Amino acid sequence: MNLRKHELIGLEVEVLHATDPSQAHVRGRVVDETRNTLVLEIQGDEKRIPKHGSRFRFEIQGGLEVDGEEIRFRPEDRVKKAR
């Protein structure tokens, strides 16, 4: 599956690696996305995770790992470029 074509908001995700060690290994649901960040809801709080320097595992089709650089576009541009 090509994650670049998929809507990320609403997906469950785990941060496998992050440049900030306090953000590594957190799990939550994507509630917003910008060009450079994913906003995760984690136990009722929102946490902004930068895409640059991070690796994510999305809970879709048994789990799909992706580097943040691969999805580092505005959501509307990411879908257009994936065509």
C-alpha positions in Angstrom: 0.0 0.0 0.0 1.2 3.5 -0.8 0.8 5.6 2.3 1.3 8.8 0.3 -2.1 8.3 -1.3 -3.8 7.5 2.0 -5.4 10.0 4.5 -3.4 9.9 7.7 -5.9 11.6 10.0 -7.7 9.0 12.1 -5.0 6.3 11.8 -3.3 4.8 14.9 0.5 5.4 14.8 3.6 4.6 16.9 6.6 6.8 16.7 9.5 4.3 16.3 12.3 6.9 16.2 12.4 10.6 16.8 15.2 13.2 17.1 13.7 14.1 20.5 14.0 11.0 22.7 10.9 12.0 24.7 8.8 11.5 21.5 10.2 8.1 20.6 7.9 5.1 21.3 4.7 7.1 21.8 1.4 5.7 20.4 -1.7 7.6 19.5 -4.2 8.6 16.9 -3.4 11.2 14.2 -5.8 14.1 14.7 -4.1 16.7 12.4 -1.3 16.9 9.8 0.8 19.8 8.5 3.7 19.8 6.0 6.3 19.2 8.7 4.4 17.6 11.6 1.8 15.0 12.7 -0.4 15.9 15.7 -1.2 12.9 17.8 -3.8 12.5 20.4 -2.2 10.6 23.3 -4.4 9.8 26.3 -6.4 13.0 25.8 -3.5 15.3 25.1 -2.2 16.5 21.8 1.5 16.1 20.9 3.1 17.5 17.8 5.7 15.2 16.3 8.0 16.5 13.5 8.2 14.4 10.4 11.8 15.2 9.8 14.1 12.8 11.6 11.2 10.5 12.7 10.1 7.0 11.7 6.5 6.0 12.1 4.5 2.7 12.2 0.9 3.1 11.0 -1.6 0.5 12.1 -2.9 -0.2 8.6 -2.8 -3.6 6.9 -0.9 -5.2 9.7 1.5 -2.3 10.2 3.3 -0.1 7.8 6.6 1.6 8.6 7.5 4.9 6.9 10.2 7.5 7.3 8.9 11.0 8.0 10.7 12.4 5.0 8.6 10.2 2.7 5.4 11.9 3.9 6.9 15.4 4.4 4.4 17.3 2.2 1.3 19.2 2.9 -1.5 16.6 3.0 -3.1 17.9 -0.2 0.2 18.0 -2.1 1.2 14.5 -0.9 -1.8 13.0 -2.5 -1.3 14.9 -5.7 2.3 13.8 -6.0 1.5 10.2 -5.4 -0.4 9.9 -8.7 
